[in-house]
């Protein structure tokens, strides 16, 4: 696992947006993306909320109307993930153990083993979502964390490592860093 931290290619997201609502999903469709995997906590809803908002319901309806096969993939426990996924009507993977491949493999099994080039992972963390998605050769879009207050200790540690990764990207590849507007990532 340690060698992963030295492979910079795993920490290059394909896109950065402030929120999931800023993503151009029609463009993803044009780019032959057919499967959307979304992180739950602090990507779609904060840790301290359980139910989808009307805006989230609308997002999922739009994604389905566009023809995407949508999944929630989360490191959180079954009860929370299952409840949310059922409310928005999508399949889910809980206890995914991102960035390890196990959870992603379960999700692609549910999707009948698609070409990785047709999958897009959307999440808020470099250490779990970007690293895990890139290891699976998915397109990865990173978004801002919805709420920093109340994060668990392991998420705070992950965010500390993320800050170090972003600092390293800024120093070693400033063109990419500023083109992606990663200086605005929070």
Secondary structure, DSSP 8 states (H G I E B T S, - for coil): -GGGGG-GGGG--SEEESSGGGS-HHHHHHTT--EEEE--BTTTB-TT--S--HHHHHHHHHHHHHT-EEEEE-SS-HHHHHHHHHHHT-EEE-S--TTSHHHHHHHHHHTTS--GGGEEEEES-IIIIIHHHHHTT-EEEEE--S--TT--HHHHHHHHHHHHHHHHHHHH-HHHHHHTTGGG--
